Amino acid sequence: MGRVPANVSGDLVRVALMEARPAGLTTRQLVTATELSAYQVQSGLRFLREVLAACSYAAHDHNRGRATGHL
């Protein structure tokens, strides 16, 4: 597929995983489903983990701020 930005491969991996849930997919199955290379699938997974961690941290920080009355 050539050079693919991490956010694009992350979105392709996310869509493939959402379609396969709850069973999930192996890396090889993600390569087939997304037509990305194994490296690009791994890059997409790393991107998704970083985004989800940032969202989780932001939600936790936001909820903590609301609970204490501070932002």
PDB file of N, CA, C and O in Angstrom:
ATOM      1  N   MET A   1       0.824  -1.189   0.000  1.00  0.00           N
ATOM      2  CA  MET A   1       0.000   0.000   0.000  1.00  0.00           C
ATOM      3  C   MET A   1       0.866   1.249   0.000  1.00  0.00           C
ATOM      4  O   MET A   1       0.336   2.351  -0.143  1.00  0.00           O
ATOM      5  N   GLY A   2       2.158   1.119   0.153  1.00  0.00           N
ATOM      6  CA  GLY A   2       3.025   2.294   0.179  1.00  0.00           C
ATOM      7  C   GLY A   2       3.062   2.936   1.553  1.00  0.00           C
ATOM      8  O   GLY A   2       2.607   2.355   2.538  1.00  0.00           O
ATOM      9  N   ARG A   3       3.605   4.130   1.604  1.00  0.00           N
ATOM     10  CA  ARG A   3       3.732   4.847   2.881  1.00  0.00           C
ATOM     11  C   ARG A   3       2.359   5.335   3.329  1.00  0.00           C
ATOM     12  O   ARG A   3       1.640   5.994   2.579  1.00  0.00           O
ATOM     13  N   VAL A   4       2.011   4.996   4.578  1.00  0.00           N
ATOM     14  CA  VAL A   4       0.714   5.366   5.132  1.00  0.00           C
ATOM     15  C   VAL A   4       0.951   6.041   6.479  1.00  0.00           C
ATOM     16  O   VAL A   4       1.628   5.463   7.329  1.00  0.00           O
ATOM     17  N   PRO A   5       0.420   7.242   6.706  1.00  0.00           N
ATOM     18  CA  PRO A   5       0.571   7.903   8.004  1.00  0.00           C
ATOM     19  C   PRO A   5      -0.048   7.057   9.123  1.00  0.00           C
ATOM     20  O   PRO A   5      -1.002   6.315   8.890  1.00  0.00           O
ATOM     21  N   ALA A   6       0.491   7.173  10.317  1.00  0.00           N
ATOM     22  CA  ALA A   6       0.034   6.370  11.455  1.00  0.00           C
ATOM     23  C   ALA A   6      -1.451   6.573  11.729  1.00  0.00           C
ATOM     24  O   ALA A   6      -2.153   5.618  12.063  1.00  0.00           O
ATOM     25  N   ASN A   7      -1.937   7.796  11.593  1.00  0.00           N
ATOM     26  CA  ASN A   7      -3.356   8.012  11.884  1.00  0.00           C
ATOM     27  C   ASN A   7      -4.255   7.315  10.863  1.00  0.00           C
ATOM     28  O   ASN A   7      -5.357   6.890  11.209  1.00  0.00           O
ATOM     29  N   VAL A   8      -3.810   7.191   9.622  1.00  0.00           N
ATOM     30  CA  VAL A   8      -4.593   6.502   8.598  1.00  0.00           C
ATOM     31  C   VAL A   8      -4.578   5.002   8.862  1.00  0.00           C
ATOM     32  O   VAL A   8      -5.626   4.357   8.831  1.00  0.00           O
ATOM     33  N   SER A   9      -3.394   4.439   9.122  1.00  0.00           N
ATOM     34  CA  SER A   9      -3.333   3.006   9.411  1.00  0.00           C
ATOM     35  C   SER A   9      -4.075   2.703  10.709  1.00  0.00           C
ATOM     36  O   SER A   9      -4.701   1.650  10.831  1.00  0.00           O
ATOM     37  N   GLY A  10      -4.012   3.616  11.680  1.00  0.00           N
ATOM     38  CA  GLY A  10      -4.763   3.431  12.925  1.00  0.00           C
ATOM     39  C   GLY A  10      -6.250   3.373  12.682  1.00  0.00           C
ATOM     40  O   GLY A  10      -6.952   2.565  13.288  1.00  0.00           O
ATOM     41  N   ASP A  11      -6.737   4.228  11.795  1.00  0.00           N
ATOM     42  CA  ASP A  11      -8.168   4.232  11.497  1.00  0.00           C
ATOM     43  C   ASP A  11      -8.570   2.958  10.761  1.00  0.00           C
ATOM     44  O   ASP A  11      -9.626   2.394  11.044  1.00  0.00           O
ATOM     45  N   LEU A  12      -7.748   2.498   9.825  1.00  0.00           N
ATOM     46  CA  LEU A  12      -8.040   1.255   9.115  1.00  0.00           C
ATOM     47  C   LEU A  12      -8.074   0.070  10.069  1.00  0.00           C
ATOM     48  O   LEU A  12      -8.953  -0.786   9.971  1.00  0.00           O
ATOM     49  N   VAL A  13      -7.117   0.020  10.993  1.00  0.00           N
ATOM     50  CA  VAL A  13      -7.071  -1.056  11.984  1.00  0.00           C
ATOM     51  C   VAL A  13      -8.296  -0.972  12.901  1.00  0.00           C
ATOM     52  O   VAL A  13      -8.908  -1.994  13.211  1.00  0.00           O
ATOM     53  N   ARG A  14      -8.653   0.234  13.333  1.00  0.00           N
ATOM     54  CA  ARG A  14      -9.816   0.416  14.217  1.00  0.00           C
ATOM     55  C   ARG A  14     -11.087  -0.095  13.550  1.00  0.00           C
ATOM     56  O   ARG A  14     -11.874  -0.807  14.172  1.00  0.00           O
ATOM     57  N   VAL A  15     -11.286   0.265  12.295  1.00  0.00           N
ATOM     58  CA  VAL A  15     -12.488  -0.170  11.566  1.00  0.00           C
ATOM     59  C   VAL A  15     -12.509  -1.694  11.442  1.00  0.00           C
ATOM     60  O   VAL A  15     -13.548  -2.317  11.657  1.00  0.00           O
ATOM     61  N   ALA A  16     -11.374  -2.293  11.100  1.00  0.00           N
ATOM     62  CA  ALA A  16     -11.311  -3.755  10.965  1.00  0.00           C
ATOM     63  C   ALA A  16     -11.611  -4.434  12.295  1.00  0.00           C
ATOM     64  O   ALA A  16     -12.313  -5.445  12.327  1.00  0.00           O
ATOM     65  N   LEU A  17     -11.087  -3.890  13.392  1.00  0.00           N
ATOM     66  CA  LEU A  17     -11.342  -4.478  14.703  1.00  0.00           C
ATOM     67  C   LEU A  17     -12.808  -4.316  15.106  1.00  0.00           C
ATOM     68  O   LEU A  17     -13.391  -5.227  15.696  1.00  0.00           O
ATOM     69  N   MET A  18     -13.398  -3.182  14.798  1.00  0.00           N
ATOM     70  CA  MET A  18     -14.803  -2.964  15.136  1.00  0.00           C
ATOM     71  C   MET A  18     -15.698  -3.938  14.367  1.00  0.00           C
ATOM     72  O   MET A  18     -16.687  -4.430  14.909  1.00  0.00           O
ATOM     73  N   GLU A  19     -15.359  -4.216  13.121  1.00  0.00           N
ATOM     74  CA  GLU A  19     -16.144  -5.148  12.317  1.00  0.00           C
ATOM     75  C   GLU A  19     -15.986  -6.584  12.804  1.00  0.00           C
ATOM     76  O   GLU A  19     -16.889  -7.400  12.617  1.00  0.00           O
ATOM     77  N   ALA A  20     -14.855  -6.903  13.424  1.00  0.00           N
ATOM     78  CA  ALA A  20     -14.577  -8.271  13.859  1.00  0.00           C
ATOM     79  C   ALA A  20     -14.988  -8.544  15.303  1.00  0.00           C
ATOM     80  O   ALA A  20     -14.971  -9.695  15.738  1.00  0.00           O
ATOM     81  N   ARG A  21     -15.347  -7.529  16.036  1.00  0.00           N
ATOM     82  CA  ARG A  21     -15.600  -7.741  17.459  1.00  0.00           C
ATOM     83  C   ARG A  21     -16.719  -8.713  17.676  1.00  0.00           C
ATOM     84  O   ARG A  21     -17.560  -8.830  16.784  1.00  0.00           O
ATOM     85  N   PRO A  22     -16.811  -9.412  18.757  1.00  0.00           N
ATOM     86  CA  PRO A  22     -15.898  -9.386  19.899  1.00  0.00           C
ATOM     87  C   PRO A  22     -14.724 -10.351  19.763  1.00  0.00           C
ATOM     88  O   PRO A  22     -13.877 -10.420  20.654  1.00  0.00           O
ATOM     89  N   ALA A  23     -14.663 -11.093  18.665  1.00  0.00           N
ATOM     90  CA  ALA A  23     -13.631 -12.115  18.517  1.00  0.00           C
ATOM     91  C   ALA A  23     -12.237 -11.525  18.379  1.00  0.00           C
ATOM     92  O   ALA A  23     -11.264 -12.154  18.796  1.00  0.00           O
ATOM     93  N   GLY A  24     -12.113 -10.323  17.799  1.00  0.00           N
ATOM     94  CA  GLY A  24     -10.796  -9.737  17.572  1.00  0.00           C
ATOM     95  C   GLY A  24     -10.131 -10.365  16.363  1.00  0.00           C
ATOM     96  O   GLY A  24     -10.682 -11.269  15.736  1.00  0.00           O
ATOM     97  N   LEU A  25      -8.949  -9.882  16.044  1.00  0.00           N
ATOM     98  CA  LEU A  25      -8.200 -10.384  14.898  1.00  0.00           C
ATOM     99  C   LEU A  25      -6.738 -10.520  15.265  1.00  0.00           C
ATOM    100  O   LEU A  25      -6.221  -9.773  16.096  1.00  0.00           O
ATOM    101  N   THR A  26      -6.080 -11.474  14.641  1.00  0.00           N
ATOM    102  CA  THR A  26      -4.636 -11.592  14.785  1.00  0.00           C
ATOM    103  C   THR A  26      -3.981 -10.552  13.882  1.00  0.00           C
ATOM    104  O   THR A  26      -4.646  -9.944  13.043  1.00  0.00           O
ATOM    105  N   THR A  27      -2.696 -10.352  14.054  1.00  0.00           N
ATOM    106  CA  THR A  27      -1.973  -9.415  13.202  1.00  0.00           C
ATOM    107  C   THR A  27      -2.088  -9.832  11.742  1.00  0.00           C
ATOM    108  O   THR A  27      -2.314  -8.991  10.872  1.00  0.00           O
ATOM    109  N   ARG A  28      -1.937 -11.109  11.471  1.00  0.00           N
ATOM    110  CA  ARG A  28      -2.031 -11.606  10.092  1.00  0.00           C
ATOM    111  C   ARG A  28      -3.414 -11.325   9.506  1.00  0.00           C
ATOM    112  O   ARG A  28      -3.533 -10.942   8.342  1.00  0.00           O
ATOM    113  N   GLN A  29      -4.463 -11.516  10.319  1.00  0.00           N
ATOM    114  CA  GLN A  29      -5.822 -11.234   9.850  1.00  0.00           C
ATOM    115  C   GLN A  29      -6.015  -9.729   9.611  1.00  0.00           C
ATOM    116  O   GLN A  29      -6.694  -9.331   8.664  1.00  0.00           O
ATOM    117  N   LEU A  30      -5.415  -8.894  10.476  1.00  0.00           N
ATOM    118  CA  LEU A  30      -5.494  -7.445  10.268  1.00  0.00           C
ATOM    119  C   LEU A  30      -4.780  -7.024   8.989  1.00  0.00           C
ATOM    120  O   LEU A  30      -5.241  -6.127   8.283  1.00  0.00           O
ATOM    121  N   VAL A  31      -3.666  -7.666   8.692  1.00  0.00           N
ATOM    122  CA  VAL A  31      -2.932  -7.384   7.446  1.00  0.00           C
ATOM    123  C   VAL A  31      -3.837  -7.683   6.252  1.00  0.00           C
ATOM    124  O   VAL A  31      -3.914  -6.894   5.311  1.00  0.00           O
ATOM    125  N   THR A  32      -4.513  -8.815   6.299  1.00  0.00           N
ATOM    126  CA  THR A  32      -5.413  -9.190   5.199  1.00  0.00           C
ATOM    127  C   THR A  32      -6.607  -8.243   5.120  1.00  0.00           C
ATOM    128  O   THR A  32      -6.971  -7.794   4.034  1.00  0.00           O
ATOM    129  N   ALA A  33      -7.214  -7.938   6.259  1.00  0.00           N
ATOM    130  CA  ALA A  33      -8.427  -7.109   6.283  1.00  0.00           C
ATOM    131  C   ALA A  33      -8.167  -5.668   5.852  1.00  0.00           C
ATOM    132  O   ALA A  33      -9.015  -5.041   5.216  1.00  0.00           O
ATOM    133  N   THR A  34      -6.995  -5.147   6.200  1.00  0.00           N
ATOM    134  CA  THR A  34      -6.704  -3.733   5.930  1.00  0.00           C
ATOM    135  C   THR A  34      -5.868  -3.510   4.680  1.00  0.00           C
ATOM    136  O   THR A  34      -5.781  -2.389   4.179  1.00  0.00           O
ATOM    137  N   GLU A  35      -5.252  -4.576   4.174  1.00  0.00           N
ATOM    138  CA  GLU A  35      -4.321  -4.502   3.041  1.00  0.00           C
ATOM    139  C   GLU A  35      -3.093  -3.661   3.370  1.00  0.00           C
ATOM    140  O   GLU A  35      -2.456  -3.106   2.475  1.00  0.00           O
ATOM    141  N   LEU A  36      -2.764  -3.569   4.651  1.00  0.00           N
ATOM    142  CA  LEU A  36      -1.548  -2.901   5.108  1.00  0.00           C
ATOM    143  C   LEU A  36      -0.463  -3.944   5.319  1.00  0.00           C
ATOM    144  O   LEU A  36      -0.753  -5.139   5.371  1.00  0.00           O
ATOM    145  N   SER A  37       0.777  -3.508   5.441  1.00  0.00           N
ATOM    146  CA  SER A  37       1.860  -4.425   5.797  1.00  0.00           C
ATOM    147  C   SER A  37       1.777  -4.701   7.303  1.00  0.00           C
ATOM    148  O   SER A  37       1.086  -3.995   8.038  1.00  0.00           O
ATOM    149  N   ALA A  38       2.481  -5.726   7.741  1.00  0.00           N
ATOM    150  CA  ALA A  38       2.509  -6.041   9.171  1.00  0.00           C
ATOM    151  C   ALA A  38       3.061  -4.854   9.966  1.00  0.00           C
ATOM    152  O   ALA A  38       2.574  -4.551  11.055  1.00  0.00           O
ATOM    153  N   TYR A  39       4.072  -4.192   9.421  1.00  0.00           N
ATOM    154  CA  TYR A  39       4.641  -3.018  10.087  1.00  0.00           C
ATOM    155  C   TYR A  39       3.599  -1.905  10.209  1.00  0.00           C
ATOM    156  O   TYR A  39       3.486  -1.264  11.254  1.00  0.00           O
ATOM    157  N   GLN A  40       2.840  -1.681   9.136  1.00  0.00           N
ATOM    158  CA  GLN A  40       1.825  -0.633   9.162  1.00  0.00           C
ATOM    159  C   GLN A  40       0.706  -0.965  10.149  1.00  0.00           C
ATOM    160  O   GLN A  40       0.179  -0.072  10.812  1.00  0.00           O
ATOM    161  N   VAL A  41       0.342  -2.243  10.248  1.00  0.00           N
ATOM    162  CA  VAL A  41      -0.661  -2.658  11.230  1.00  0.00           C
ATOM    163  C   VAL A  41      -0.134  -2.387  12.639  1.00  0.00           C
ATOM    164  O   VAL A  41      -0.858  -1.855  13.481  1.00  0.00           O
ATOM    165  N   GLN A  42       1.117  -2.748  12.896  1.00  0.00           N
ATOM    166  CA  GLN A  42       1.701  -2.491  14.219  1.00  0.00           C
ATOM    167  C   GLN A  42       1.748  -0.993  14.509  1.00  0.00           C
ATOM    168  O   GLN A  42       1.477  -0.568  15.632  1.00  0.00           O
ATOM    169  N   SER A  43       2.089  -0.199  13.506  1.00  0.00           N
ATOM    170  CA  SER A  43       2.110   1.253  13.664  1.00  0.00           C
ATOM    171  C   SER A  43       0.705   1.769  13.978  1.00  0.00           C
ATOM    172  O   SER A  43       0.535   2.632  14.840  1.00  0.00           O
ATOM    173  N   GLY A  44      -0.288   1.244  13.282  1.00  0.00           N
ATOM    174  CA  GLY A  44      -1.669   1.633  13.543  1.00  0.00           C
ATOM    175  C   GLY A  44      -2.121   1.268  14.940  1.00  0.00           C
ATOM    176  O   GLY A  44      -2.824   2.040  15.591  1.00  0.00           O
ATOM    177  N   LEU A  45      -1.720   0.091  15.405  1.00  0.00           N
ATOM    178  CA  LEU A  45      -2.064  -0.330  16.774  1.00  0.00           C
ATOM    179  C   LEU A  45      -1.401   0.569  17.812  1.00  0.00           C
ATOM    180  O   LEU A  45      -2.017   0.935  18.813  1.00  0.00           O
ATOM    181  N   ARG A  46      -0.127   0.924  17.564  1.00  0.00           N
ATOM    182  CA  ARG A  46       0.559   1.842  18.480  1.00  0.00           C
ATOM    183  C   ARG A  46      -0.157   3.183  18.521  1.00  0.00           C
ATOM    184  O   ARG A  46      -0.346   3.756  19.594  1.00  0.00           O
ATOM    185  N   PHE A  47      -0.557   3.686  17.354  1.00  0.00           N
ATOM    186  CA  PHE A  47      -1.267   4.955  17.276  1.00  0.00           C
ATOM    187  C   PHE A  47      -2.579   4.871  18.067  1.00  0.00           C
ATOM    188  O   PHE A  47      -2.902   5.778  18.834  1.00  0.00           O
ATOM    189  N   LEU A  48      -3.324   3.791  17.879  1.00  0.00           N
ATOM    190  CA  LEU A  48      -4.592   3.633  18.604  1.00  0.00           C
ATOM    191  C   LEU A  48      -4.365   3.592  20.108  1.00  0.00           C
ATOM    192  O   LEU A  48      -5.107   4.219  20.864  1.00  0.00           O
ATOM    193  N   ARG A  49      -3.341   2.854  20.552  1.00  0.00           N
ATOM    194  CA  ARG A  49      -3.043   2.793  21.995  1.00  0.00           C
ATOM    195  C   ARG A  49      -2.720   4.175  22.546  1.00  0.00           C
ATOM    196  O   ARG A  49      -3.179   4.539  23.629  1.00  0.00           O
ATOM    197  N   GLU A  50      -1.928   4.947  21.802  1.00  0.00           N
ATOM    198  CA  GLU A  50      -1.576   6.299  22.261  1.00  0.00           C
ATOM    199  C   GLU A  50      -2.804   7.202  22.338  1.00  0.00           C
ATOM    200  O   GLU A  50      -2.966   7.951  23.301  1.00  0.00           O
ATOM    201  N   VAL A  51      -3.667   7.131  21.326  1.00  0.00           N
ATOM    202  CA  VAL A  51      -4.876   7.963  21.314  1.00  0.00           C
ATOM    203  C   VAL A  51      -5.805   7.560  22.454  1.00  0.00           C
ATOM    204  O   VAL A  51      -6.323   8.418  23.169  1.00  0.00           O
ATOM    205  N   LEU A  52      -6.015   6.265  22.623  1.00  0.00           N
ATOM    206  CA  LEU A  52      -6.896   5.799  23.693  1.00  0.00           C
ATOM    207  C   LEU A  52      -6.334   6.137  25.067  1.00  0.00           C
ATOM    208  O   LEU A  52      -7.089   6.487  25.974  1.00  0.00           O
ATOM    209  N   ALA A  53      -5.031   6.036  25.230  1.00  0.00           N
ATOM    210  CA  ALA A  53      -4.418   6.395  26.512  1.00  0.00           C
ATOM    211  C   ALA A  53      -4.590   7.887  26.783  1.00  0.00           C
ATOM    212  O   ALA A  53      -4.883   8.286  27.910  1.00  0.00           O
ATOM    213  N   ALA A  54      -4.409   8.702  25.761  1.00  0.00           N
ATOM    214  CA  ALA A  54      -4.576  10.149  25.932  1.00  0.00           C
ATOM    215  C   ALA A  54      -6.025  10.490  26.262  1.00  0.00           C
ATOM    216  O   ALA A  54      -6.283  11.336  27.118  1.00  0.00           O
ATOM    217  N   CYS A  55      -6.969   9.838  25.589  1.00  0.00           N
ATOM    218  CA  CYS A  55      -8.395  10.083  25.870  1.00  0.00           C
ATOM    219  C   CYS A  55      -8.752   9.626  27.269  1.00  0.00           C
ATOM    220  O   CYS A  55      -9.489  10.309  27.979  1.00  0.00           O
ATOM    221  N   SER A  56      -8.239   8.487  27.666  1.00  0.00           N
ATOM    222  CA  SER A  56      -8.517   7.955  28.997  1.00  0.00           C
ATOM    223  C   SER A  56      -7.930   8.875  30.059  1.00  0.00           C
ATOM    224  O   SER A  56      -8.573   9.144  31.074  1.00  0.00           O
ATOM    225  N   TYR A  57      -6.717   9.356  29.830  1.00  0.00           N
ATOM    226  CA  TYR A  57      -6.083  10.272  30.778  1.00  0.00           C
ATOM    227  C   TYR A  57      -6.872  11.569  30.863  1.00  0.00           C
ATOM    228  O   TYR A  57      -7.099  12.090  31.955  1.00  0.00           O
ATOM    229  N   ALA A  58      -7.293  12.094  29.712  1.00  0.00           N
ATOM    230  CA  ALA A  58      -8.052  13.346  29.693  1.00  0.00           C
ATOM    231  C   ALA A  58      -9.388  13.171  30.406  1.00  0.00           C
ATOM    232  O   ALA A  58      -9.811  14.051  31.155  1.00  0.00           O
ATOM    233  N   ALA A  59     -10.055  12.038  30.179  1.00  0.00           N
ATOM    234  CA  ALA A  59     -11.335  11.789  30.848  1.00  0.00           C
ATOM    235  C   ALA A  59     -11.121  11.652  32.350  1.00  0.00           C
ATOM    236  O   ALA A  59     -11.900  12.180  33.143  1.00  0.00           O
ATOM    237  N   HIS A  60     -10.070  10.945  32.738  1.00  0.00           N
ATOM    238  CA  HIS A  60      -9.774  10.772  34.159  1.00  0.00           C
ATOM    239  C   HIS A  60      -9.455  12.117  34.797  1.00  0.00           C
ATOM    240  O   HIS A  60      -9.959  12.431  35.876  1.00  0.00           O
ATOM    241  N   ASP A  61      -8.630  12.902  34.141  1.00  0.00           N
ATOM    242  CA  ASP A  61      -8.259  14.218  34.661  1.00  0.00           C
ATOM    243  C   ASP A  61      -9.485  15.121  34.739  1.00  0.00           C
ATOM    244  O   ASP A  61      -9.662  15.851  35.715  1.00  0.00           O
ATOM    245  N   HIS A  62     -10.331  15.073  33.713  1.00  0.00           N
ATOM    246  CA  HIS A  62     -11.543  15.894  33.693  1.00  0.00           C
ATOM    247  C   HIS A  62     -12.484  15.470  34.828  1.00  0.00           C
ATOM    248  O   HIS A  62     -13.023  16.323  35.533  1.00  0.00           O
ATOM    249  N   ASN A  63     -12.682  14.174  35.005  1.00  0.00           N
ATOM    250  CA  ASN A  63     -13.562  13.685  36.069  1.00  0.00           C
ATOM    251  C   ASN A  63     -13.003  14.025  37.443  1.00  0.00           C
ATOM    252  O   ASN A  63     -13.755  14.371  38.354  1.00  0.00           O
ATOM    253  N   ARG A  64     -11.720  13.930  37.591  1.00  0.00           N
ATOM    254  CA  ARG A  64     -11.090  14.261  38.868  1.00  0.00           C
ATOM    255  C   ARG A  64     -11.286  15.740  39.174  1.00  0.00           C
ATOM    256  O   ARG A  64     -11.564  16.118  40.312  1.00  0.00           O
ATOM    257  N   GLY A  65     -11.137  16.572  38.145  1.00  0.00           N
ATOM    258  CA  GLY A  65     -11.328  18.002  38.329  1.00  0.00           C
ATOM    259  C   GLY A  65     -12.755  18.334  38.746  1.00  0.00           C
ATOM    260  O   GLY A  65     -12.980  19.213  39.578  1.00  0.00           O
ATOM    261  N   ARG A  66     -13.708  17.630  38.166  1.00  0.00           N
ATOM    262  CA  ARG A  66     -15.105  17.875  38.518  1.00  0.00           C
ATOM    263  C   ARG A  66     -15.395  17.418  39.945  1.00  0.00           C
ATOM    264  O   ARG A  66     -16.144  18.067  40.675  1.00  0.00           O
ATOM    265  N   ALA A  67     -14.798  16.302  40.333  1.00  0.00           N
ATOM    266  CA  ALA A  67     -15.060  15.758  41.662  1.00  0.00           C
ATOM    267  C   ALA A  67     -14.502  16.672  42.753  1.00  0.00           C
ATOM    268  O   ALA A  67     -15.087  16.787  43.830  1.00  0.00           O
ATOM    269  N   THR A  68     -13.389  17.311  42.477  1.00  0.00           N
ATOM    270  CA  THR A  68     -12.768  18.162  43.499  1.00  0.00           C
ATOM    271  C   THR A  68     -13.196  19.611  43.367  1.00  0.00           C
ATOM    272  O   THR A  68     -12.913  20.436  44.236  1.00  0.00           O
ATOM    273  N   GLY A  69     -13.885  19.917  42.265  1.00  0.00           N
ATOM    274  CA  GLY A  69     -14.305  21.300  42.053  1.00  0.00           C
ATOM    275  C   GLY A  69     -13.253  22.149  41.404  1.00  0.00           C
ATOM    276  O   GLY A  69     -13.448  23.354  41.246  1.00  0.00           O
ATOM    277  N   HIS A  70     -12.119  21.551  41.015  1.00  0.00           N
ATOM    278  CA  HIS A  70     -11.038  22.280  40.346  1.00  0.00           C
ATOM    279  C   HIS A  70     -10.887  21.755  38.939  1.00  0.00           C
ATOM    280  O   HIS A  70     -11.162  20.585  38.670  1.00  0.00           O
ATOM    281  N   LEU A  71     -10.448  22.623  38.037  1.00  0.00           N
ATOM    282  CA  LEU A  71     -10.186  22.177  36.667  1.00  0.00           C
ATOM    283  C   LEU A  71      -8.726  22.143  36.392  1.00  0.00           C
ATOM    284  O   LEU A  71      -8.314  21.791  35.287  1.00  0.00           O
TER     285      LEU A  71
END
